[in-house]
Amino acid sequence: MRTMNTIIKSFSVVAITILTISVSSCNKCSNCTYTFEDIADSTITEEVCNSGRIYKNQIETYEANGWICE
């Protein structure tokens, strides 16, 4: 009986850990637009989707290069 309780507790901890990781790593998406200054009315739009630090770094890179992300 004691072994069964240990197995159930271990399974519960693993399940909660997996749930926490999956919820915290949800994808975020933004549309980033770049407007060419030398070509009238010419723009490029990119959809940027990722999660966590990778998403943040991508947005920072786009904005550092003149893109506007919303």
Backbone as JSON Lines, residues from 0, in Angstrom:
{"i":0,"aa":"M","n":[0.82,-1.19,0.0],"ca":[0.0,0.0,0.0],"c":[0.86,1.26,0.0]}
{"i":1,"aa":"R","n":[1.95,1.21,0.76],"ca":[2.84,2.36,0.83],"c":[3.49,2.62,-0.54]}
{"i":2,"aa":"T","n":[3.83,1.58,-1.28],"ca":[4.42,1.71,-2.61],"c":[3.43,2.34,-3.57]}
{"i":3,"aa":"M","n":[2.17,1.97,-3.45],"ca":[1.14,2.53,-4.33],"c":[0.99,4.04,-4.09]}
{"i":4,"aa":"N","n":[1.02,4.47,-2.84],"ca":[0.93,5.9,-2.52],"c":[2.13,6.66,-3.08]}
{"i":5,"aa":"T","n":[3.3,6.07,-3.0],"ca":[4.51,6.69,-3.54],"c":[4.4,6.83,-5.06]}
{"i":6,"aa":"I","n":[3.9,5.82,-5.72],"ca":[3.72,5.85,-7.18],"c":[2.72,6.93,-7.56]}
{"i":7,"aa":"I","n":[1.62,7.02,-6.84],"ca":[0.6,8.04,-7.13],"c":[1.16,9.44,-6.92]}
{"i":8,"aa":"K","n":[1.9,9.65,-5.84],"ca":[2.5,10.96,-5.58],"c":[3.51,11.32,-6.67]}
{"i":9,"aa":"S","n":[4.32,10.36,-7.08],"ca":[5.31,10.61,-8.13],"c":[4.62,10.96,-9.44]}
{"i":10,"aa":"F","n":[3.59,10.22,-9.77],"ca":[2.84,10.5,-10.99],"c":[2.21,11.89,-10.94]}
{"i":11,"aa":"S","n":[1.68,12.27,-9.79],"ca":[1.05,13.58,-9.64],"c":[2.08,14.7,-9.84]}
{"i":12,"aa":"V","n":[3.26,14.54,-9.27],"ca":[4.31,15.55,-9.41],"c":[4.72,15.67,-10.88]}
{"i":13,"aa":"V","n":[4.9,14.57,-11.56],"ca":[5.26,14.59,-12.98],"c":[4.16,15.25,-13.8]}
{"i":14,"aa":"A","n":[2.92,14.92,-13.54],"ca":[1.79,15.49,-14.29],"c":[1.7,17.0,-14.08]}
{"i":15,"aa":"I","n":[1.87,17.45,-12.85],"ca":[1.82,18.9,-12.57],"c":[2.98,19.62,-13.25]}
{"i":16,"aa":"T","n":[4.15,19.01,-13.24],"ca":[5.32,19.61,-13.89],"c":[5.09,19.75,-15.4]}
{"i":17,"aa":"I","n":[4.58,18.71,-16.03],"ca":[4.32,18.76,-17.47],"c":[3.26,19.82,-17.79]}
{"i":18,"aa":"L","n":[2.23,19.89,-16.98],"ca":[1.18,20.89,-17.19],"c":[1.73,22.31,-17.05]}
{"i":19,"aa":"T","n":[2.56,22.54,-16.07],"ca":[3.15,23.85,-15.85],"c":[4.03,24.26,-17.03]}
{"i":20,"aa":"I","n":[4.84,23.34,-17.51],"ca":[5.73,23.63,-18.64],"c":[4.91,23.92,-19.9]}
{"i":21,"aa":"S","n":[3.88,23.14,-20.14],"ca":[3.11,23.33,-21.37],"c":[2.32,24.63,-21.34]}
{"i":22,"aa":"V","n":[1.83,25.05,-20.19],"ca":[1.07,26.29,-20.1],"c":[2.0,27.49,-20.22]}
{"i":23,"aa":"S","n":[3.16,27.43,-19.62],"ca":[4.07,28.57,-19.62],"c":[4.77,28.75,-20.96]}
{"i":24,"aa":"S","n":[4.69,27.79,-21.85],"ca":[5.4,27.91,-23.12],"c":[4.42,28.13,-24.29]}
{"i":25,"aa":"C","n":[3.33,28.79,-24.03],"ca":[2.36,29.08,-25.09],"c":[2.97,30.05,-26.1]}
{"i":26,"aa":"N","n":[2.65,29.84,-27.36],"ca":[3.15,30.72,-28.41],"c":[2.46,32.07,-28.37]}
{"i":27,"aa":"K","n":[3.23,33.11,-28.63],"ca":[2.73,34.46,-28.81],"c":[3.0,34.81,-30.26]}
{"i":28,"aa":"C","n":[2.14,35.62,-30.83],"ca":[2.34,36.06,-32.22],"c":[2.2,37.57,-32.31]}
{"i":29,"aa":"S","n":[3.0,38.16,-33.18],"ca":[2.92,39.59,-33.48],"c":[3.11,39.77,-34.98]}
{"i":30,"aa":"N","n":[2.5,40.81,-35.51],"ca":[2.73,41.2,-36.89],"c":[3.75,42.32,-36.9]}
{"i":31,"aa":"C","n":[4.82,42.12,-37.64],"ca":[5.87,43.13,-37.75],"c":[5.88,43.66,-39.17]}
{"i":32,"aa":"T","n":[5.97,44.98,-39.29],"ca":[5.91,45.64,-40.59],"c":[7.15,46.5,-40.8]}
{"i":33,"aa":"Y","n":[7.69,46.42,-42.0],"ca":[8.83,47.27,-42.38],"c":[8.41,48.09,-43.59]}
{"i":34,"aa":"T","n":[8.62,49.4,-43.51],"ca":[8.29,50.3,-44.62],"c":[9.58,50.81,-45.23]}
{"i":35,"aa":"F","n":[9.72,50.61,-46.53],"ca":[10.89,51.1,-47.24],"c":[10.8,52.6,-47.42]}
{"i":36,"aa":"E","n":[11.87,53.32,-47.08],"ca":[11.86,54.77,-47.2],"c":[12.07,55.23,-48.64]}
{"i":37,"aa":"D","n":[12.83,54.46,-49.41],"ca":[13.16,54.9,-50.76],"c":[12.16,54.42,-51.82]}
{"i":38,"aa":"I","n":[11.25,53.57,-51.46],"ca":[10.23,53.09,-52.4],"c":[8.87,53.47,-51.84]}
{"i":39,"aa":"A","n":[8.15,54.29,-52.56],"ca":[6.86,54.81,-52.08],"c":[5.86,53.68,-51.83]}
{"i":40,"aa":"D","n":[5.22,53.73,-50.69],"ca":[4.16,52.79,-50.31],"c":[4.57,51.33,-50.42]}
{"i":41,"aa":"S","n":[5.8,51.02,-50.11],"ca":[6.25,49.64,-50.17],"c":[6.53,49.13,-48.76]}
{"i":42,"aa":"T","n":[5.8,48.09,-48.35],"ca":[5.98,47.52,-47.02],"c":[6.07,46.0,-47.08]}
{"i":43,"aa":"I","n":[6.69,45.45,-46.06],"ca":[6.74,44.0,-45.87],"c":[6.12,43.72,-44.51]}
{"i":44,"aa":"T","n":[5.29,42.71,-44.42],"ca":[4.7,42.3,-43.14],"c":[5.07,40.85,-42.87]}
{"i":45,"aa":"E","n":[5.54,40.6,-41.67],"ca":[5.94,39.25,-41.22],"c":[5.18,38.92,-39.96]}
{"i":46,"aa":"E","n":[4.72,37.69,-39.85],"ca":[4.12,37.23,-38.6],"c":[5.21,36.51,-37.81]}
{"i":47,"aa":"V","n":[5.44,36.97,-36.59],"ca":[6.46,36.4,-35.72],"c":[5.76,35.64,-34.6]}
{"i":48,"aa":"C","n":[5.97,34.33,-34.54],"ca":[5.35,33.49,-33.5],"c":[6.43,32.65,-32.82]}
{"i":49,"aa":"N","n":[6.41,32.68,-31.51],"ca":[7.29,31.83,-30.72],"c":[6.91,31.97,-29.27]}
{"i":50,"aa":"S","n":[7.73,31.47,-28.38],"ca":[7.4,31.54,-26.97],"c":[8.59,31.99,-26.15]}
{"i":51,"aa":"G","n":[8.28,32.54,-25.0],"ca":[9.3,32.89,-24.02],"c":[10.37,33.83,-24.52]}
{"i":52,"aa":"R","n":[11.6,33.52,-24.12],"ca":[12.75,34.36,-24.44],"c":[13.01,34.42,-25.95]}
{"i":53,"aa":"I","n":[12.74,33.33,-26.65],"ca":[12.96,33.31,-28.1],"c":[12.06,34.35,-28.77]}
{"i":54,"aa":"Y","n":[10.8,34.4,-28.37],"ca":[9.86,35.39,-28.92],"c":[10.35,36.81,-28.63]}
{"i":55,"aa":"K","n":[10.72,37.05,-27.37],"ca":[11.19,38.38,-26.97],"c":[12.42,38.79,-27.78]}
{"i":56,"aa":"N","n":[13.37,37.89,-27.95],"ca":[14.58,38.19,-28.72],"c":[14.26,38.47,-30.18]}
{"i":57,"aa":"Q","n":[13.32,37.72,-30.77],"ca":[12.95,37.96,-32.16],"c":[12.35,39.35,-32.33]}
{"i":58,"aa":"I","n":[11.43,39.72,-31.44],"ca":[10.79,41.04,-31.52],"c":[11.83,42.14,-31.35]}
{"i":59,"aa":"E","n":[12.74,41.99,-30.39],"ca":[13.79,42.99,-30.17],"c":[14.67,43.13,-31.41]}
{"i":60,"aa":"T","n":[14.98,42.02,-32.07],"ca":[15.81,42.06,-33.27],"c":[15.09,42.78,-34.41]}
{"i":61,"aa":"Y","n":[13.82,42.45,-34.62],"ca":[13.05,43.13,-35.66],"c":[13.0,44.63,-35.39]}
{"i":62,"aa":"E","n":[12.66,45.02,-34.16],"ca":[12.53,46.44,-33.84],"c":[13.87,47.18,-33.92]}
{"i":63,"aa":"A","n":[14.96,46.51,-33.58],"ca":[16.3,47.13,-33.69],"c":[16.67,47.39,-35.15]}
{"i":64,"aa":"N","n":[16.03,46.67,-36.07],"ca":[16.32,46.85,-37.49],"c":[15.27,47.67,-38.21]}
{"i":65,"aa":"G","n":[14.46,48.42,-37.45],"ca":[13.52,49.36,-38.06],"c":[12.11,48.84,-38.31]}
{"i":66,"aa":"W","n":[11.81,47.64,-37.86],"ca":[10.48,47.08,-38.03],"c":[9.58,47.6,-36.91]}
{"i":67,"aa":"I","n":[8.29,47.65,-37.17],"ca":[7.3,48.02,-36.15],"c":[6.47,46.76,-35.88]}
{"i":68,"aa":"C","n":[6.5,46.31,-34.63],"ca":[5.78,45.07,-34.27],"c":[4.61,45.4,-33.35]}
{"i":69,"aa":"E","n":[3.47,44.82,-33.66],"ca":[2.24,45.04,-32.87],"c":[1.67,43.73,-32.43]}
